[in-house]
Amino acid sequence: MSDEQVEVQDVKVDTANTASEEKQSVEAVPYARFKELVDERNTFKSELSSLKNQIDEQTKERKQKDLEARGEYDKVITDMQNDLSKYKTKAEAFDSYQTNRREALLSQLSEDDRDIYADMNLEKLEAHVSKVAQRPAAVAKTAKAGSADFGGYNSMSEFALNDPKGYKKMRTADQKKSVWNTIFDN
C-alpha cells in the first residue's frame, strides 16, 4: 500500500507543475499587445484631457452669458480682468525666459557673431550655438601654441593616431631635410 500512495503523490505533483505552466502562459502578454494597449490608453488620456478643457471653456462661456443676461457686467469685467492678469504674468515670465536664454546663447558666441545672430529666432539660435560649440573642440586641436611641431596636436602619437597621412607626410619631409642637412653640412 505504501507503494500506491507514493504513486498518487507523484501524479498530484505533476498536475501542479502543468497548472503553473499553463498559468504563466496565460498571464504572459506579448509585447505587441502590451504596446497596443498602452498606446490606446494614452490616446484615451489625451482625448479625455481635450474634452475636459472643452467642457471648462464651455462652462466659462455659459457662466459669462448668464451674467450678461442678468445684467451683472461688473462681475464679467472683474472675471476677465483676473484672467487677463493671470495670462499677463505667464507671458511676462515666458518673455523673461526667452530674453535670458537668448543672452546666455549669445554670450557663447564671439563679439562679431553676436551682432549677426542677435535677431535670429531662438530655436535657430540654439541650434546654431550647439553646432558652433561642437566645432571649436575640433579646431582647438590645430590652433594650440607650439602645435606646429605636432601637426596641430598635443603629441606626435596623437598626431599619428588622428591624421596618419599628415603624420607620414611630415615624417618623410623631416627625413629629407635631415638627409640634405647631413650632405650639405659636411
C-alpha positions in Angstrom: 0.0 0.0 0.0 2.7 2.4 0.6 3.7 2.0 -3.0 0.3 3.1 -4.1 0.4 6.2 -2.0 3.7 7.2 -3.5 2.3 6.9 -7.0 -0.7 9.1 -6.2 1.5 11.8 -4.7 3.6 11.9 -7.9 0.5 12.4 -10.0 -0.5 15.3 -7.9 2.9 17.0 -8.2 2.8 16.6 -12.0 -0.6 18.2 -12.3 0.5 21.1 -10.1 3.5 21.7 -12.3 1.4 21.7 -15.5 -1.2 24.0 -13.9 1.6 26.6 -13.0 3.0 26.3 -16.6 -0.5 27.0 -18.1 -1.0 29.9 -15.7 2.3 31.5 -16.8 1.5 31.2 -20.5 -2.0 32.7 -19.9 -0.6 35.6 -17.9 2.2 36.3 -20.3 1.3 39.2 -22.7 3.1 39.6 -26.0 4.9 43.0 -26.3 2.9 44.0 -29.4 -0.4 43.6 -27.5 1.0 45.4 -24.5 2.2 48.3 -26.6 -1.1 48.5 -28.4 -3.0 48.7 -25.1 -0.6 51.4 -23.7 -0.9 53.5 -26.9 -4.7 53.1 -26.7 -4.7 54.2 -23.0 -2.5 57.2 -23.9 -4.9 58.2 -26.7 -7.8 58.0 -24.3 -6.0 60.1 -21.8 -5.3 62.8 -24.3 -8.9 62.7 -25.6 -10.1 63.0 -22.0 -7.9 65.9 -21.3 -9.1 67.6 -24.5 -12.7 67.0 -23.6 -12.2 68.4 -20.1 -10.7 71.6 -21.5 -13.6 72.0 -23.9 -16.1 71.5 -21.0 -14.2 74.0 -18.9 -14.3 76.6 -21.7 -18.0 76.0 -22.4 -18.8 76.3 -18.7 -16.9 79.5 -18.5 -18.7 80.9 -21.6 -22.1 79.8 -20.3 -21.4 81.5 -16.9 -20.4 84.7 -18.7 -23.5 84.7 -20.9 -25.7 84.1 -17.8 -24.1 87.0 -16.0 -24.5 89.3 -19.1 -28.2 88.2 -19.4 -28.8 89.2 -15.8 -27.0 92.5 -16.3 -24.1 91.8 -14.0 -21.5 93.3 -16.2 -19.3 94.3 -13.3 -18.8 90.6 -12.4 -18.0 89.7 -16.0 -15.4 92.5 -16.2 -13.7 91.5 -13.0 -13.5 87.9 -14.1 -12.0 88.9 -17.4 -9.5 91.2 -15.7 -8.5 88.4 -13.4 -7.9 86.1 -16.4 -6.0 88.9 -18.2 -3.7 89.5 -15.2 -3.0 85.7 -14.9 -2.1 85.5 -18.6 0.0 88.6 -18.4 2.0 87.1 -15.6 2.6 84.0 -17.7 3.5 86.0 -20.8 6.0 88.1 -18.8 7.6 85.0 -17.3 8.0 83.5 -20.8 9.4 86.7 -22.2 12.0 86.9 -19.5 12.9 83.3 -20.0 13.4 83.9 -23.7 15.5 87.0 -23.1 17.7 85.3 -20.5 18.1 82.3 -22.8 19.0 84.4 -25.8 21.6 86.4 -23.7 23.1 83.1 -22.5 23.4 81.7 -26.0 24.8 85.0 -27.4 27.4 85.1 -24.7 28.8 81.8 -26.0 29.5 83.5 -29.4 32.2 85.9 -30.4 31.5 89.7 -30.5 31.3 89.7 -34.3 28.8 86.8 -34.3 26.7 88.3 -31.6 25.8 91.2 -33.8 25.0 88.9 -36.7 22.8 86.4 -34.8 21.1 88.8 -32.3 17.9 88.9 -34.3 17.7 85.2 -35.0 14.8 83.1 -33.9 15.5 81.5 -30.5 15.2 77.9 -31.8 17.5 78.5 -34.7 20.0 80.3 -32.4 20.1 77.4 -30.1 20.8 75.0 -33.0 23.5 77.3 -34.3 25.2 77.7 -31.0 25.2 74.0 -30.4 26.9 73.5 -33.8 29.4 76.2 -33.1 30.1 74.8 -29.6 31.0 71.4 -31.1 33.3 72.9 -33.8 35.8 74.7 -31.5 36.8 71.4 -29.9 37.9 70.1 -33.3 39.5 73.4 -34.3 41.3 73.8 -31.0 43.5 70.8 -31.8 45.1 72.6 -34.6 45.3 76.0 -33.0 47.3 75.3 -29.9 50.5 77.2 -29.2 53.6 75.2 -30.2 51.4 72.7 -32.0 53.2 73.2 -35.3 55.7 70.6 -34.2 53.0 68.0 -33.9 50.8 69.0 -36.8 48.3 70.8 -34.6 48.1 68.0 -31.9 49.4 67.8 -28.4 51.9 65.0 -29.2 53.4 63.0 -32.1 51.4 59.9 -31.0 48.1 61.9 -31.1 49.1 63.3 -34.5 49.9 59.8 -35.8 46.6 58.4 -34.5 44.3 61.2 -35.7 46.0 62.1 -39.0 48.1 59.2 -40.2 48.6 60.6 -43.8 49.6 64.0 -42.5 52.0 62.4 -40.0 53.6 60.2 -42.7 54.0 63.3 -45.0 55.6 65.3 -42.2 58.0 62.5 -41.3 59.1 62.0 -44.9 59.6 65.7 -45.2 61.7 65.8 -42.0 63.8 62.8 -43.2 64.5 64.5 -46.5 65.6 67.7 -44.6 67.9 65.7 -42.3 69.4 63.9 -45.3 70.0 67.2 -47.1 71.4 68.7 -44.0 73.9 65.9 -43.4 75.0 66.1 -47.1 75.5 69.8 -47.3 76.7 70.5 -43.7 79.7 68.3 -44.3 
